[in-house]
Amino acid sequence: MVELSTPVCEFGQKPRDFTLKGVDGKDWSLDKCYGRRVF
């Protein structure tokens, strides 16, 4: 099933935190990167 509409984000709201494993084997989360320039 395909979603036919794009959800609108809540501008100005803090996103929910989540954690992903990086290629370096470390766990990365939004809270760890908050305020840093990460490209």
N, CA, C and O atoms as a Maestro MAE file, in Angstrom:
{
 s_m_m2io_version
 :::
 2.0.0
}

f_m_ct {
 s_m_title
 :::
 protein
 m_atom[156] {
  # First column is atom index #
  i_m_mmod_type
  r_m_x_coord
  r_m_y_coord
  r_m_z_coord
  i_m_residue_number
  s_m_chain_name
  s_m_pdb_residue_name
  s_m_pdb_atom_name
  i_m_atomic_number
  :::
  1 25 0.843 -1.167 0.000 1 A "MET " " N  " 7
  2 3 0.000 0.000 0.000 1 A "MET " " CA " 6
  3 2 0.897 1.242 0.000 1 A "MET " " C  " 6
  4 15 1.929 1.265 0.670 1 A "MET " " O  " 8
  5 25 0.512 2.243 -0.732 2 A "VAL " " N  " 7
  6 3 1.298 3.463 -0.879 2 A "VAL " " CA " 6
  7 2 0.564 4.620 -0.222 2 A "VAL " " C  " 6
  8 15 -0.650 4.763 -0.375 2 A "VAL " " O  " 8
  9 25 1.298 5.438 0.502 3 A "GLU " " N  " 7
  10 3 0.693 6.628 1.094 3 A "GLU " " CA " 6
  11 2 0.628 7.715 0.032 3 A "GLU " " C  " 6
  12 15 1.624 7.994 -0.635 3 A "GLU " " O  " 8
  13 25 -0.525 8.322 -0.126 4 A "LEU " " N  " 7
  14 3 -0.728 9.298 -1.184 4 A "LEU " " CA " 6
  15 2 -0.535 10.739 -0.730 4 A "LEU " " C  " 6
  16 15 -0.587 11.655 -1.550 4 A "LEU " " O  " 8
  17 25 -0.318 10.950 0.545 5 A "SER " " N  " 7
  18 3 -0.090 12.308 1.035 5 A "SER " " CA " 6
  19 2 1.167 12.334 1.893 5 A "SER " " C  " 6
  20 15 1.546 11.328 2.493 5 A "SER " " O  " 8
  21 25 1.795 13.472 1.942 6 A "THR " " N  " 7
  22 3 3.002 13.643 2.742 6 A "THR " " CA " 6
  23 2 2.619 14.246 4.085 6 A "THR " " C  " 6
  24 15 1.955 15.282 4.122 6 A "THR " " O  " 8
  25 25 3.023 13.623 5.192 7 A "PRO " " N  " 7
  26 3 2.688 14.200 6.492 7 A "PRO " " CA " 6
  27 2 3.408 15.535 6.692 7 A "PRO " " C  " 6
  28 15 4.554 15.703 6.276 7 A "PRO " " O  " 8
  29 25 2.730 16.462 7.324 8 A "VAL " " N  " 7
  30 3 3.303 17.779 7.589 8 A "VAL " " CA " 6
  31 2 4.000 17.729 8.936 8 A "VAL " " C  " 6
  32 15 3.425 17.264 9.921 8 A "VAL " " O  " 8
  33 25 5.229 18.203 8.982 9 A "CYS " " N  " 7
  34 3 5.959 18.198 10.244 9 A "CYS " " CA " 6
  35 2 5.521 19.375 11.108 9 A "CYS " " C  " 6
  36 15 4.987 20.367 10.613 9 A "CYS " " O  " 8
  37 25 5.755 19.244 12.380 10 A "GLU " " N  " 7
  38 3 5.440 20.305 13.329 10 A "GLU " " CA " 6
  39 2 6.685 21.163 13.502 10 A "GLU " " C  " 6
  40 15 7.551 20.843 14.317 10 A "GLU " " O  " 8
  41 25 6.782 22.241 12.748 11 A "PHE " " N  " 7
  42 3 7.945 23.109 12.820 11 A "PHE " " CA " 6
  43 2 8.083 23.678 14.222 11 A "PHE " " C  " 6
  44 15 7.098 24.083 14.839 11 A "PHE " " O  " 8
  45 25 9.314 23.705 14.719 12 A "GLY " " N  " 7
  46 3 9.579 24.241 16.047 12 A "GLY " " CA " 6
  47 2 9.489 23.204 17.150 12 A "GLY " " C  " 6
  48 15 9.875 23.483 18.285 12 A "GLY " " O  " 8
  49 25 8.988 22.012 16.847 13 A "GLN " " N  " 7
  50 3 8.884 20.956 17.843 13 A "GLN " " CA " 6
  51 2 10.154 20.118 17.833 13 A "GLN " " C  " 6
  52 15 10.714 19.857 16.769 13 A "GLN " " O  " 8
  53 25 10.611 19.697 19.000 14 A "LYS " " N  " 7
  54 3 11.789 18.838 19.092 14 A "LYS " " CA " 6
  55 2 11.416 17.435 18.597 14 A "LYS " " C  " 6
  56 15 10.392 16.891 19.008 14 A "LYS " " O  " 8
  57 25 12.233 16.848 17.723 15 A "PRO " " N  " 7
  58 3 11.932 15.502 17.226 15 A "PRO " " CA " 6
  59 2 12.144 14.454 18.316 15 A "PRO " " C  " 6
  60 15 12.905 14.666 19.260 15 A "PRO " " O  " 8
  61 25 11.465 13.327 18.171 16 A "ARG " " N  " 7
  62 3 11.667 12.218 19.106 16 A "ARG " " CA " 6
  63 2 13.081 11.681 18.929 16 A "ARG " " C  " 6
  64 15 13.591 11.612 17.811 16 A "ARG " " O  " 8
  65 25 13.704 11.306 20.023 17 A "ASP " " N  " 7
  66 3 15.058 10.768 19.967 17 A "ASP " " CA " 6
  67 2 15.018 9.332 19.451 17 A "ASP " " C  " 6
  68 15 14.084 8.584 19.740 17 A "ASP " " O  " 8
  69 25 16.032 8.958 18.691 18 A "PHE " " N  " 7
  70 3 16.189 7.580 18.254 18 A "PHE " " CA " 6
  71 2 17.676 7.288 18.174 18 A "PHE " " C  " 6
  72 15 18.489 8.210 18.129 18 A "PHE " " O  " 8
  73 25 18.033 6.027 18.156 19 A "THR " " N  " 7
  74 3 19.428 5.600 18.141 19 A "THR " " CA " 6
  75 2 19.663 4.689 16.945 19 A "THR " " C  " 6
  76 15 18.865 3.796 16.661 19 A "THR " " O  " 8
  77 25 20.768 4.927 16.249 20 A "LEU " " N  " 7
  78 3 21.183 4.089 15.125 20 A "LEU " " CA " 6
  79 2 22.636 3.697 15.317 20 A "LEU " " C  " 6
  80 15 23.413 4.449 15.904 20 A "LEU " " O  " 8
  81 25 23.004 2.525 14.824 21 A "LYS " " N  " 7
  82 3 24.391 2.079 14.884 21 A "LYS " " CA " 6
  83 2 25.125 2.636 13.673 21 A "LYS " " C  " 6
  84 15 24.687 2.455 12.537 21 A "LYS " " O  " 8
  85 25 26.250 3.318 13.921 22 A "GLY " " N  " 7
  86 3 27.041 3.902 12.852 22 A "GLY " " CA " 6
  87 2 27.996 2.892 12.245 22 A "GLY " " C  " 6
  88 15 28.168 1.796 12.779 22 A "GLY " " O  " 8
  89 25 28.613 3.252 11.137 23 A "VAL " " N  " 7
  90 3 29.579 2.368 10.484 23 A "VAL " " CA " 6
  91 2 30.814 2.175 11.348 23 A "VAL " " C  " 6
  92 15 31.588 1.242 11.135 23 A "VAL " " O  " 8
  93 25 31.000 3.067 12.334 24 A "ASP " " N  " 7
  94 3 32.119 2.946 13.259 24 A "ASP " " CA " 6
  95 2 31.805 2.009 14.425 24 A "ASP " " C  " 6
  96 15 32.645 1.804 15.301 24 A "ASP " " O  " 8
  97 25 30.588 1.436 14.436 25 A "GLY " " N  " 7
  98 3 30.187 0.511 15.485 25 A "GLY " " CA " 6
  99 2 29.596 1.187 16.709 25 A "GLY " " C  " 6
  100 15 29.105 0.509 17.613 25 A "GLY " " O  " 8
  101 25 29.635 2.512 16.753 26 A "LYS " " N  " 7
  102 3 29.090 3.259 17.891 26 A "LYS " " CA " 6
  103 2 27.605 3.502 17.689 26 A "LYS " " C  " 6
  104 15 27.115 3.557 16.561 26 A "LYS " " O  " 8
  105 25 26.895 3.646 18.807 27 A "ASP " " N  " 7
  106 3 25.491 4.032 18.752 27 A "ASP " " CA " 6
  107 2 25.410 5.548 18.699 27 A "ASP " " C  " 6
  108 15 26.045 6.238 19.496 27 A "ASP " " O  " 8
  109 25 24.621 6.068 17.751 28 A "TRP " " N  " 7
  110 3 24.439 7.506 17.583 28 A "TRP " " CA " 6
  111 2 22.977 7.842 17.786 28 A "TRP " " C  " 6
  112 15 22.095 7.108 17.340 28 A "TRP " " O  " 8
  113 25 22.722 8.950 18.458 29 A "SER " " N  " 7
  114 3 21.354 9.398 18.678 29 A "SER " " CA " 6
  115 2 21.263 10.890 18.399 29 A "SER " " C  " 6
  116 15 22.281 11.579 18.325 29 A "SER " " O  " 8
  117 25 20.050 11.383 18.245 30 A "LEU " " N  " 7
  118 3 19.863 12.818 18.039 30 A "LEU " " CA " 6
  119 2 20.367 13.599 19.242 30 A "LEU " " C  " 6
  120 15 20.974 14.658 19.086 30 A "LEU " " O  " 8
  121 25 20.120 13.082 20.445 31 A "ASP " " N  " 7
  122 3 20.570 13.788 21.645 31 A "ASP " " CA " 6
  123 2 22.090 13.917 21.693 31 A "ASP " " C  " 6
  124 15 22.604 14.935 22.158 31 A "ASP " " O  " 8
  125 25 22.825 12.892 21.215 32 A "LYS " " N  " 7
  126 3 24.291 12.971 21.197 32 A "LYS " " CA " 6
  127 2 24.780 14.032 20.219 32 A "LYS " " C  " 6
  128 15 25.804 14.674 20.454 32 A "LYS " " O  " 8
  129 25 24.055 14.215 19.135 33 A "CYS " " N  " 7
  130 3 24.490 15.118 18.072 33 A "CYS " " CA " 6
  131 2 23.868 16.501 18.174 33 A "CYS " " C  " 6
  132 15 24.222 17.385 17.394 33 A "CYS " " O  " 8
  133 25 22.955 16.714 19.107 34 A "TYR " " N  " 7
  134 3 22.246 17.984 19.206 34 A "TYR " " CA " 6
  135 2 23.229 19.133 19.420 34 A "TYR " " C  " 6
  136 15 24.059 19.093 20.328 34 A "TYR " " O  " 8
  137 25 23.124 20.152 18.575 35 A "GLY " " N  " 7
  138 3 23.979 21.326 18.694 35 A "GLY " " CA " 6
  139 2 25.293 21.214 17.938 35 A "GLY " " C  " 6
  140 15 26.009 22.207 17.805 35 A "GLY " " O  " 8
  141 25 25.625 20.030 17.440 36 A "ARG " " N  " 7
  142 3 26.858 19.834 16.674 36 A "ARG " " CA " 6
  143 2 26.534 19.910 15.197 36 A "ARG " " C  " 6
  144 15 25.416 19.610 14.777 36 A "ARG " " O  " 8
  145 25 27.516 20.313 14.414 37 A "ARG " " N  " 7
  146 3 27.353 20.252 12.956 37 A "ARG " " CA " 6
  147 2 27.777 18.864 12.508 37 A "ARG " " C  " 6
  148 15 28.947 18.496 12.605 37 A "ARG " " O  " 8
  149 25 26.826 18.113 12.025 38 A "VAL " " N  " 7
  150 3 27.088 16.739 11.601 38 A "VAL " " CA " 6
  151 2 26.639 16.605 10.159 38 A "VAL " " C  " 6
  152 15 25.455 16.748 9.856 38 A "VAL " " O  " 8
  153 25 27.567 16.335 9.286 39 A "PHE " " N  " 7
  154 3 27.240 16.153 7.867 39 A "PHE " " CA " 6
  155 2 27.600 14.775 7.448 39 A "PHE " " C  " 6
  156 15 27.406 14.412 6.288 39 A "PHE " " O  " 8
  :::
 }
 m_bond[155] {
  # First column is bond index #
  i_m_from
  i_m_to
  i_m_order
  :::
  1 1 2 1
  2 2 3 1
  3 3 4 2
  4 3 5 1
  5 5 6 1
  6 6 7 1
  7 7 8 2
  8 7 9 1
  9 9 10 1
  10 10 11 1
  11 11 12 2
  12 11 13 1
  13 13 14 1
  14 14 15 1
  15 15 16 2
  16 15 17 1
  17 17 18 1
  18 18 19 1
  19 19 20 2
  20 19 21 1
  21 21 22 1
  22 22 23 1
  23 23 24 2
  24 23 25 1
  25 25 26 1
  26 26 27 1
  27 27 28 2
  28 27 29 1
  29 29 30 1
  30 30 31 1
  31 31 32 2
  32 31 33 1
  33 33 34 1
  34 34 35 1
  35 35 36 2
  36 35 37 1
  37 37 38 1
  38 38 39 1
  39 39 40 2
  40 39 41 1
  41 41 42 1
  42 42 43 1
  43 43 44 2
  44 43 45 1
  45 45 46 1
  46 46 47 1
  47 47 48 2
  48 47 49 1
  49 49 50 1
  50 50 51 1
  51 51 52 2
  52 51 53 1
  53 53 54 1
  54 54 55 1
  55 55 56 2
  56 55 57 1
  57 57 58 1
  58 58 59 1
  59 59 60 2
  60 59 61 1
  61 61 62 1
  62 62 63 1
  63 63 64 2
  64 63 65 1
  65 65 66 1
  66 66 67 1
  67 67 68 2
  68 67 69 1
  69 69 70 1
  70 70 71 1
  71 71 72 2
  72 71 73 1
  73 73 74 1
  74 74 75 1
  75 75 76 2
  76 75 77 1
  77 77 78 1
  78 78 79 1
  79 79 80 2
  80 79 81 1
  81 81 82 1
  82 82 83 1
  83 83 84 2
  84 83 85 1
  85 85 86 1
  86 86 87 1
  87 87 88 2
  88 87 89 1
  89 89 90 1
  90 90 91 1
  91 91 92 2
  92 91 93 1
  93 93 94 1
  94 94 95 1
  95 95 96 2
  96 95 97 1
  97 97 98 1
  98 98 99 1
  99 99 100 2
  100 99 101 1
  101 101 102 1
  102 102 103 1
  103 103 104 2
  104 103 105 1
  105 105 106 1
  106 106 107 1
  107 107 108 2
  108 107 109 1
  109 109 110 1
  110 110 111 1
  111 111 112 2
  112 111 113 1
  113 113 114 1
  114 114 115 1
  115 115 116 2
  116 115 117 1
  117 117 118 1
  118 118 119 1
  119 119 120 2
  120 119 121 1
  121 121 122 1
  122 122 123 1
  123 123 124 2
  124 123 125 1
  125 125 126 1
  126 126 127 1
  127 127 128 2
  128 127 129 1
  129 129 130 1
  130 130 131 1
  131 131 132 2
  132 131 133 1
  133 133 134 1
  134 134 135 1
  135 135 136 2
  136 135 137 1
  137 137 138 1
  138 138 139 1
  139 139 140 2
  140 139 141 1
  141 141 142 1
  142 142 143 1
  143 143 144 2
  144 143 145 1
  145 145 146 1
  146 146 147 1
  147 147 148 2
  148 147 149 1
  149 149 150 1
  150 150 151 1
  151 151 152 2
  152 151 153 1
  153 153 154 1
  154 154 155 1
  155 155 156 2
  :::
 }
}
